[in-house]
Amino acid sequence: MVVGIIIGASIFVQPSEVNRHVPTILGVLAVWAVGGILSLFGALVCAELSSAFPETGGVYVYLKRTLSPAWGFLWGWAMFWSAHSGIIAASSVVLARYVAFFVPLGDFGIRAVAIAAILALSLVNYAGVRRGSGLQTWITASKLAAILVLLVIAFALGSPTHASVPGGHPAPAAAAISFREFVLGVSAALFAFGGWHMVTYPAGETRDPRQTIPRALLLGSLIVVACYIALNAAYLYLLPIDRVTASQRVAADAAQAVAGRYGAAIISALVILSASGVLNGVILAGPRAYYEMAAEGLAPRWVAAIHRRFRTPYRAIVAQGVWSAVLVATGTYRVLFTRVVYTEWLFFALMTWGLFRMRRGVPVGVQSGPAYKPAWPIWGYPLVPLAFGVAALVVAGIQIAADPLQAAAGLAIVVLGLPVYYLWMRPR
């Protein structure tokens, strides 16, 4: 699940976003390595909290337990209006870009295909969790197949192509990369690493979650880091760095450089399946968190409605699908993924703060339960969570400063959740 959730569709387009900020080969690989280390540190923070609170809901539960129900509510609010729905919207755009390899599509056509994919997979999950999870199991294999095929093409067959690639090919003004640009590159990479926390959502339904989920987070994150660095090395092995930067379908372009249009077609088809998988997984996971919030009185009761025949939280699925489609229709890919990054990482900083509070024995008020005794204490405490918390704030801060107007609109959506909570939810 960890590998399947993290390795979505963005690794097949996101390198171009990274390279815009870090236009050197060494810098690109450093960005992906740092993004992987930060994601691993975040997974370790989640691992300790999941071993202490093995309940369905993931980050929502951790914020509620370690800080207050208001912060848990705000995470769920941000999930729906910005972060989780934004992942669905951005992933659907990636899928549509690769469909455009086979069928010429303009901007309108790409958005239309993206919306159709969201609605179709929402319908699959509306009709039952078995259909959704069965589709997810089958499609996850396509993600690893796409990576394996591309790596074989690159390193087994790509020597002649590599010989024609200009070495290094750095932009003249990019000899010294600024700290700001490096962090923006890391932020773009972090979107491709996103999703490691989602495996904690079904903790209440996992066998021995106190041990299983931390192990899965650690091993799965390490596998993904290795895959991503290898993939980016393959892209840069086959293509000049400026072409990687300009590409909207870098995986297909890399395959085409070696195996022609047939190789690019095979990779594009596998990426479409991979994008469908991450879309399906995120569409499946989100409504369960909204259902849990509604069952606890932290969301409108209608969100917790269960379909009589299919036994799914159908209203939550429909609402999530409609809003994600609206985001596709009104936003660009870059706006969507940057909003996801700074929103999620601000909450990850809060989650880390909650871990420190628990370690210091701070009472949790109305949400307090048994004493805080994690079955899987984080390695390297307090340095690892401290480094992750500080990095989360730096990443979010620089991402916000890069486009303050867009960030203000995104953060306004999150902040609006506070009056909603205090004026309507808290009395209940």
Secondary structure, 3 states (H helix, E strand, C coil): CHHHHHCCCHHHCHHHHHHHHCCCHHHHHHHHHHHHHHHHHHHHHHHHHHHHCCCCCCHHHHHHHHCCHHHHHHHHHHHHHHHHHHHHHHHHHHHHHHHCCCCCCCHHHHHHHHHHHHHHHHHHHHCCHHHHHHHHHHHHHHHHHHHHHHHHHHHHHCHHHHHCCCCCCCCHHHCCCCHHHHHHHHHHHHHHHCCHHHHHCCHHHCCCHHHHHHHHHHHHHHHHHHHHHHHHHHHHHHCCHHHHHHCCCHHHHHHHHHHHHHHHHHHHHHHHHHHHHHHHHHHHHHHHHHHHHHHCCCCCHHHHCCCCCCCCCHHHHHHHHHHHHHHHHHCCHHHHHHHHHHHHHHHHHHHHHHHHHHHCCCCCHHHCCCCCCCCCCCCCCCHHHHHHHHHHHHHHHHHHHHCHHHHHHHHHHHHCHHHHHHHHHCCC
